């Protein structure tokens, strides 16, 4: 039997606790044309403003309170001002963008600013996010743009340069130079992506790191870090990876509070350098960090004014850029770093593995998915009745790794599950779901079928491996090593019934194939047996008697008369139902009306009743609690039992169309659903003359088909 997931790990927005991960993984943009087309839109908008001698005003992110704080009123009024109104001679970038250009304002987005500081260390990455040739002089039109990686695509974000101020001072991020504005405008563009400035309060540095690079992040708990941590960090720094760290604040009141050594708990720092220096004839490992505040520094050994620097040669001081300046940047020994900090985040940008010197080329596959309440939001393995309904992704590992030092025939791959848009939807009360995933090996008898695995499979098969725990971060990722073969990845929220979009990325050293599992859309139900004169049992006599009483001389019944017959018969079967509606009966008449009269004769009615009896038996089987309803998850299996095999999209449509607010289907709704499926399959097969699964309809044929079904 499947083991339970255990307890989900919960985190706070201000201090998330990610899992320890390892590995370095690149990402390939799926759609570079998206950013290019938006960049062209920026050039067109700017040209229009220049021609009309007007300054751009962004209609999507207006200069009012709706762009500031969506859920709480401001205690004072802010004034939106353009840089030329704030100071003389405003500049976009002065002397190149650097980490010292970033000073935190009155917004709890240190996680975002720490990522910007890391970004400035890699000029190529920096100017991917901040397109060049933007200024307040050449054809100034009050319009700027920035580019971010968003869930598999690069997007170009266009903004105007109106910034929130108080007493002519920027309220949020600012530069150490009063007339430099690139960091403030970058923050505004990122706020626009998420819907408001308030949406940036509290977060994880890796979120912004990934949005700046498209990379994948690993998390390291420093207390349990590998012995070669310094080597890992130094290699990451040399390769341009972005790194952030923080000190866990276990007690909420201690968040962002300064310690005696000058460090701040519950606060994000950037790792900007790692070096070894000779001090008193010994090699000392040191780390350079930066506080996004632009002030408040470490005061212990190797701090700006510490005595250790007196024992360092002048060339080494210059190489290390040692300055006695309160700019938020400082050095400290690696030993003190490990003692002081609790968490390290590394956003990897290249395919090189951190643990060794070998180069690895990764292949990347990206799949999009959705958890939909009542259909595909089944929760974790602790909910066996619904877990199987989650989206399932087939993964085929084709070749083992090329590693002569490792005799094991295994494939290294990484799974990264990222939930989408939750920060942007915060104003509607959204927060990050607690997410994770499990990986199952496909048994030999099912290999190659690529079919959505049923509930029974998960009841009797344990996962091959899984994410270490469920956690409420935007992304959960982990490295695995498994033998070549076929696997199924099941991403889920911890609790069922939680709706959201996600992307699932798979990275492997050798080629992998990955796609969402979808059932083939078929109907394999048997045709009802024709009714003959020899079928003359008591039930037939009873139906004939009722039918004759209602049908009249022409021995045909309308939809209204069918409703009367069915509801009288159903009552005798003690079904907990309010009865069939007129609309349901109209659909039944349309299904069984073979002669086109709009009515049913006795034979057509008995054909219909045979089907209803069959479907009634299925409904009773899945109505386990005898409430007269089945939930929308049970509906999937019940529909399969009736002979209809659909894909996730169709199950979602059925749930939305036929389930009530509690995601339950009544007997009437269930029968109506099957009648509609039966009729639409039958109509399609009638038009599909060559059996290729494709039909072509005129407008008249389409309307005749859909209006009468």
JOKALIN-V242456 format. One record per residue. N is the residue number from 1. RES is the residue in one small letter. SS is DSSP state (~ for helix, > for strand, _ for the rest). OMEGA is omega in whole degrees, 0 to 359 (none if undefined). NEAR is the number of other C-alpha atoms within 8 Angstrom. Layout:
# JOKALIN-V242456
N RES SS OMEGA NEAR
N RES SS OMEGA NEAR
This chain:
# JOKALIN-V242456
1 x _ 181 6
2 x _ 177 10
3 x _ 179 6
4 x _ 181 6
5 x _ 186 9
6 x _ 185 5
7 x _ 177 4
8 x _ 177 10
9 x > 180 9
10 x _ 178 7
11 x _ 175 9
12 x _ 178 6
13 x _ 184 7
14 x _ 184 8
15 x _ 180 12
16 x _ 181 11
17 x _ 183 5
18 x _ 177 7
19 x _ 171 10
20 x _ 180 8
21 x _ 173 10
22 x _ 176 9
23 x _ 181 10
24 x _ 190 15
25 x _ 178 15
26 x _ 175 12
27 x _ 179 9
28 x _ 180 7
29 x _ 181 9
30 x _ 190 6
31 x _ 180 9
32 x ~ 181 9
33 x ~ 180 6
34 x ~ 180 11
35 x ~ 181 13
36 x ~ 181 9
37 x ~ 177 8
38 x ~ 177 11
39 x ~ 176 10
40 x ~ 177 8
41 x ~ 178 8
42 x ~ 181 11
43 x ~ 179 8
44 x ~ 179 8
45 x ~ 181 9
46 x ~ 180 11
47 x ~ 179 8
48 x ~ 179 8
49 x ~ 179 12
50 x ~ 180 11
51 x ~ 183 7
52 x ~ 180 6
53 x _ 180 7
54 x _ 177 8
55 x _ 185 8
56 x _ 173 11
57 x _ 185 9
58 x _ 180 9
59 x _ 183 5
60 x _ 181 4
61 x _ 190 9
62 x _ 179 9
63 x _ 177 8
64 x _ 187 7
65 x ~ 181 7
66 x ~ 178 8
67 x ~ 182 13
68 x _ 185 9
69 x _ 185 13
70 x _ 189 11
71 x _ 181 5
72 x _ 180 5
73 x _ 177 6
74 x _ 179 6
75 x _ 179 4
76 x _ 183 4
77 x _ 177 6
78 x _ 178 7
79 x > 179 8
80 x > 183 10
81 x > 174 11
82 x > 181 10
83 x ~ 178 12
84 x ~ 176 8
85 x ~ 183 7
86 x ~ 184 9
87 x _ 174 9
88 x _ 176 7
89 x _ 177 6
90 x _ 180 11
91 x > 175 10
92 x _ 177 10
93 x _ 178 10
94 x _ 176 7
95 x _ 181 4
96 x _ 179 5
97 x _ 180 9
98 x _ 182 9
99 x ~ 180 10
100 x ~ 178 11
101 x ~ 190 12
102 x _ 176 17
103 x > 184 13
104 x _ 177 14
105 x _ 185 10
106 x _ 179 7
107 x _ 184 10
108 x _ 181 7
109 x _ 179 11
110 x ~ 178 13
111 x ~ 179 14
112 x ~ 182 13
113 x ~ 176 12
114 x ~ 178 16
115 x ~ 177 16
116 x ~ 180 12
117 x ~ 176 16
118 x ~ 182 15
119 x ~ 183 13
120 x _ 180 12
121 x _ 180 11
122 x _ 187 9
123 x ~ 180 8
124 x ~ 178 6
125 x ~ 183 11
126 x ~ 184 11
127 x ~ 166 9
128 x ~ 179 8
129 x ~ 182 10
130 x _ 181 10
131 x _ 181 10
132 x _ 177 5
133 x _ 172 4
134 x _ 183 7
135 x _ 176 9
136 x _ 183 10
137 x _ 186 5
138 x _ 179 5
139 x _ 180 6
140 x _ 181 9
141 x _ 178 11
142 x _ 182 12
143 x > 180 13
144 x > 178 11
145 x > 181 13
146 x > 182 12
147 x > 180 14
148 x > 172 12
149 x > 183 13
150 x > 172 9
151 x _ 174 7
152 x _ 181 11
153 x > 170 12
154 x > 181 13
155 x > 178 11
156 x > 185 13
157 x > 183 11
158 x > 179 11
159 x > 165 12
160 x > 187 10
161 x _ 174 11
162 x > 186 10
163 x > 179 14
164 x > 181 11
165 x > 172 12
166 x > 185 10
167 x _ 178 4
168 x _ 178 6
169 x > 176 7
170 x > 183 11
171 x _ 184 9
172 x _ 186 10
173 x _ 179 13
174 x > 177 15
175 x _ 174 14
176 x _ 174 10
177 x _ 187 6
178 x _ 183 7
179 x _ 176 11
180 x > 193 14
181 x _ 184 13
182 x ~ 184 9
183 x ~ 178 11
184 x ~ 180 12
185 x ~ 175 11
186 x ~ 178 10
187 x ~ 180 9
188 x ~ 179 11
189 x ~ 180 13
190 x ~ 176 8
191 x ~ 179 13
192 x ~ 179 11
193 x ~ 185 9
194 x ~ 173 13
195 x _ 180 11
196 x _ 173 15
197 x _ 182 14
198 x ~ 181 10
199 x ~ 180 13
200 x ~ 180 14
201 x _ 178 10
202 x _ 180 11
203 x _ 184 13
204 x _ 184 10
205 x ~ 184 13
206 x ~ 176 12
207 x ~ 181 10
208 x ~ 178 12
209 x ~ 180 15
210 x ~ 179 13
211 x ~ 177 11
212 x ~ 191 12
213 x ~ 190 10
214 x _ 180 15
215 x _ 178 13
216 x > 189 13
217 x > 169 13
218 x > 180 15
219 x > 180 13
220 x > 170 13
221 x > 190 11
222 x ~ 180 10
223 x ~ 182 6
224 x ~ 183 6
225 x _ 176 8
226 x _ 183 5
227 x _ 182 5
228 x _ 183 6
229 x ~ 182 8
230 x ~ 179 8
231 x ~ 178 7
232 x ~ 182 10
233 x ~ 182 9
234 x ~ 177 11
235 x ~ 179 9
236 x ~ 180 13
237 x ~ 180 13
238 x ~ 182 7
239 x _ 177 8
240 x _ 177 9
241 x _ 178 12
242 x > 182 14
243 x > 174 14
244 x > 179 16
245 x > 180 13
246 x > 177 13
247 x _ 182 13
248 x _ 173 10
249 x _ 187 10
250 x _ 180 5
251 x _ 186 6
252 x ~ 183 6
253 x ~ 181 4
254 x ~ 179 10
255 x _ 179 10
256 x _ 173 8
257 x _ 185 8
258 x > 177 9
259 x _ 181 8
260 x _ 181 5
261 x _ 178 8
262 x _ 177 10
263 x _ 185 10
264 x > 178 10
265 x _ 179 14
266 x _ 187 14
267 x _ 182 11
268 x > 176 14
269 x > 172 14
270 x > 170 15
271 x > 188 13
272 x > 179 13
273 x > 174 9
274 x > 183 11
275 x > 170 8
276 x > 179 8
277 x > 176 10
278 x > 181 9
279 x > 183 10
280 x _ 176 5
281 x _ 177 5
282 x > 176 6
283 x > 181 8
284 x > 177 9
285 x > 180 11
286 x > 183 12
287 x > 176 14
288 x > 181 12
289 x > 175 13
290 x > 174 14
291 x > 182 14
292 x _ 178 16
293 x _ 186 11
294 x _ 178 15
295 x _ 182 10
296 x _ 187 10
297 x _ 173 12
298 x _ 182 11
299 x _ 182 10
300 x _ 181 8
301 x _ 180 9
302 x _ 171 13
303 x _ 189 12
304 x _ 186 11
305 x _ 184 8
306 x _ 184 10
307 x ~ 182 8
308 x ~ 183 9
309 x ~ 178 9
310 x ~ 180 5
311 x ~ 182 8
312 x _ 179 11
313 x _ 183 6
314 x ~ 178 6
315 x ~ 178 6
316 x ~ 177 9
317 x ~ 180 11
318 x ~ 179 8
319 x ~ 182 7
320 x _ 180 6
321 x _ 180 6
322 x _ 179 8
323 x _ 174 5
324 x _ 186 6
325 x _ 179 5
326 x _ 182 9
327 x _ 179 7
328 x _ 182 13
329 x > 185 12
330 x > 173 12
331 x > 171 12
332 x > 179 15
333 x > 180 12
334 x ~ 178 10
335 x ~ 178 7
336 x ~ 177 8
337 x ~ 181 10
338 x ~ 179 10
339 x ~ 189 7
340 x ~ 187 7
341 x _ 184 12
342 x _ 188 13
343 x > 176 12
344 x > 179 13
345 x > 180 13
346 x > 176 13
347 x > 188 15
348 x > 188 15
349 x _ 183 15
350 x _ 179 9
351 x _ 181 11
352 x _ 176 11
353 x _ 182 12
354 x _ 190 10
355 x _ 182 6
356 x _ 185 5
357 x _ 183 7
358 x _ 178 6
359 x _ 179 7
360 x _ 176 8
361 x _ 184 8
362 x _ 168 12
363 x > 187 10
364 x > 172 11
365 x > 183 10
366 x > 178 10
367 x > 176 10
368 x > 180 8
369 x > 182 9
370 x > 169 10
371 x > 181 15
372 x _ 181 12
373 x _ 178 10
374 x _ 183 11
375 x _ 185 15
376 x _ 177 13
377 x _ 191 18
378 x _ 183 17
379 x _ 185 16
380 x _ 186 14
381 x _ 175 10
382 x _ 181 9
383 x _ 187 10
384 x ~ 181 11
385 x ~ 184 6
386 x ~ 184 13
387 x ~ 184 14
388 x _ 181 11
389 x _ 177 11
390 x _ 172 15
391 x _ 180 14
392 x > 183 12
393 x > 179 11
394 x > 179 14
395 x > 175 12
396 x > 175 11
397 x > 191 14
398 x _ 185 10
399 x _ 176 8
400 x _ 180 12
401 x _ 171 10
402 x _ 180 4
403 x _ 183 6
404 x _ 180 5
405 x _ 182 4
406 x _ 183 5
407 x _ 182 6
408 x _ 178 4
409 x _ 186 8
410 x _ 177 10
411 x > 175 15
412 x > 177 12
413 x > 182 11
414 x > 176 12
415 x > 180 12
416 x > 180 12
417 x > 183 14
418 x > 176 11
419 x > 189 13
420 x _ 164 10
421 x _ 186 8
422 x _ 179 11
423 x _ 180 11
424 x ~ 183 11
425 x ~ 182 12
426 x ~ 181 10
427 x ~ 174 9
428 x ~ 178 5
429 x _ 182 6
430 x _ 172 9
431 x _ 181 8
432 x _ 172 10
433 x _ 171 11
434 x _ 191 14
435 x > 176 13
436 x > 181 16
437 x > 176 12
438 x > 181 12
439 x > 181 12
440 x > 175 12
441 x > 180 10
442 x _ 179 9
443 x _ 185 6
444 x ~ 184 5
445 x ~ 180 4
446 x ~ 183 8
447 x _ 180 9
448 x _ 183 4
449 x _ 181 5
450 x _ 179 10
451 x _ 177 8
452 x _ 185 8
453 x _ 185 8
454 x _ 183 7
455 x ~ 183 12
456 x ~ 180 6
457 x ~ 184 8
458 x ~ 177 12
459 x ~ 186 9
460 x ~ 180 8
461 x _ 174 9
462 x _ 178 9
463 x _ 176 10
464 x _ 175 8
465 x > 183 7
466 x > 175 9
467 x _ 189 11
468 x _ 174 5
469 x _ 174 9
470 x _ 186 13
471 x > 185 14
472 x _ 170 12
473 x _ 178 11
474 x _ 182 10
475 x > 172 8
476 x > 180 13
477 x > 181 12
478 x > 178 11
479 x > 179 11
480 x > 172 8
481 x > 181 8
482 x > 179 7
483 x _ 175 9
484 x _ 180 12
485 x > 181 8
486 x > 181 11
487 x > 175 11
488 x > 177 12
489 x > 179 12
490 x > 176 11
491 x > 181 12
492 x > 165 14
493 x > 180 15
494 x _ 178 12
495 x _ 174 9
496 x _ 174 12
497 x _ 179 10
498 x _ 186 12
499 x _ 176 9
500 x > 176 9
501 x > 180 11
502 x > 168 11
503 x > 179 13
504 x > 180 12
505 x > 178 12
506 x > 179 12
507 x > 177 13
508 x > 180 13
509 x _ 176 12
510 x _ 186 13
511 x _ 172 10
512 x > 175 13
513 x > 183 10
514 x > 177 12
515 x > 179 8
516 x > 177 9
517 x _ 177 11
518 x _ 175 9
519 x _ 171 10
520 x _ 184 8
521 x _ 181 8
522 x > 172 7
523 x > 183 8
524 x _ 180 6
525 x _ 179 7
526 x _ 175 4
527 x _ 179 4
528 x _ 180 7
529 x _ 179 5
530 x _ 180 5
531 x _ 181 8
532 x _ 180 5
533 x _ 182 5
534 x _ 178 4
535 x _ 189 7
536 x _ 181 8
537 x _ 184 6
538 x ~ 180 6
539 x ~ 179 7
540 x ~ 180 9
541 x ~ 181 9
542 x ~ 179 8
543 x ~ 181 8
544 x ~ 181 9
545 x ~ 179 8
546 x ~ 182 9
547 x ~ 181 12
548 x ~ 180 9
549 x ~ 186 7
550 x ~ 188 9
551 x ~ 182 11
552 x _ 188 8
553 x _ 183 4
554 x _ 178 5
555 x _ 174 10
556 x > 183 10
557 x > 176 13
558 x _ 179 10
559 x ~ 179 12
560 x ~ 179 10
561 x ~ 176 10
562 x ~ 179 10
563 x ~ 180 12
564 x ~ 181 8
565 x ~ 185 11
566 x ~ 182 9
567 x ~ 176 10
568 x ~ 181 8
569 x ~ 183 8
570 x ~ 179 10
571 x ~ 181 8
572 x ~ 179 7
573 x _ 178 6
574 x _ 175 6
575 x _ 176 8
576 x _ 182 6
577 x _ 176 8
578 x _ 178 5
579 x _ 181 7
580 x _ 177 10
581 x _ 178 8
582 x ~ 180 9
583 x ~ 178 6
584 x ~ 182 11
585 x ~ 175 13
586 x ~ 177 10
587 x ~ 179 13
588 x ~ 178 12
589 x ~ 180 13
590 x ~ 180 11
591 x ~ 190 12
592 x ~ 183 11
593 x _ 185 12
594 x _ 183 6
595 x _ 173 4
596 x _ 180 6
597 x _ 185 6
598 x _ 178 8
599 x _ 178 11
600 x > 171 14
601 x > 185 9
602 x ~ 181 10
603 x ~ 179 8
604 x ~ 179 11
605 x ~ 181 10
606 x ~ 171 9
607 x ~ 181 13
608 x ~ 183 10
609 x ~ 176 8
610 x ~ 178 9
611 x ~ 182 9
612 x ~ 177 9
613 x ~ 178 8
614 x ~ 182 8
615 x ~ 177 10
616 x ~ 178 9
617 x ~ 177 8
618 x ~ 181 11
619 x ~ 179 12
620 x ~ 181 9
621 x ~ 184 7
622 x ~ 172 10
623 x _ 188 11
624 x _ 182 7
625 x _ 175 4
626 x _ 180 7
627 x _ 185 8
628 x _ 178 10
629 x > 168 10
630 x > 180 13
631 x > 188 11
632 x ~ 175 13
633 x ~ 176 10
634 x ~ 180 9
635 x ~ 182 11
636 x ~ 180 9
637 x ~ 180 8
638 x ~ 177 11
639 x ~ 176 11
640 x ~ 181 10
641 x ~ 178 8
642 x _ 175 9
643 x _ 180 9
644 x > 180 13
645 x > 188 11
646 x _ 175 11
647 x _ 185 10
648 x ~ 182 10
649 x ~ 180 6
650 x ~ 176 8
651 x ~ 176 11
652 x ~ 180 11
653 x ~ 179 8
654 x ~ 180 10
655 x ~ 181 12
656 x ~ 186 7
657 x ~ 191 6
658 x ~ 181 10
659 x _ 177 15
660 x _ 184 7
661 x _ 179 5
662 x _ 179 5
663 x _ 176 10
664 x > 177 11
665 x > 174 15
666 x > 178 11
667 x ~ 179 11
668 x ~ 181 13
669 x ~ 180 11
670 x ~ 180 11
671 x ~ 180 10
672 x ~ 178 11
673 x ~ 182 10
674 x ~ 176 9
675 x ~ 180 11
676 x ~ 178 11
677 x ~ 180 9
678 x ~ 182 9
679 x ~ 182 11
680 x ~ 175 9
681 x ~ 182 9
682 x ~ 180 8
683 x ~ 180 9
684 x ~ 181 9
685 x ~ 178 9
686 x ~ 179 7
687 x ~ 183 8
688 x _ 187 11
689 x _ 184 6
690 x _ 175 4
691 x _ 181 7
692 x _ 178 5
693 x _ 180 5
694 x _ 177 6
695 x _ 177 7
696 x _ 184 5
697 x _ 169 7
698 x _ 178 6
699 x ~ 180 6
700 x ~ 180 7
701 x ~ 180 8
702 x ~ 181 9
703 x ~ 178 8
704 x ~ 182 8
705 x ~ 187 9
706 x ~ 182 7
707 x ~ 184 6
708 x ~ 184 7
709 x _ none 10
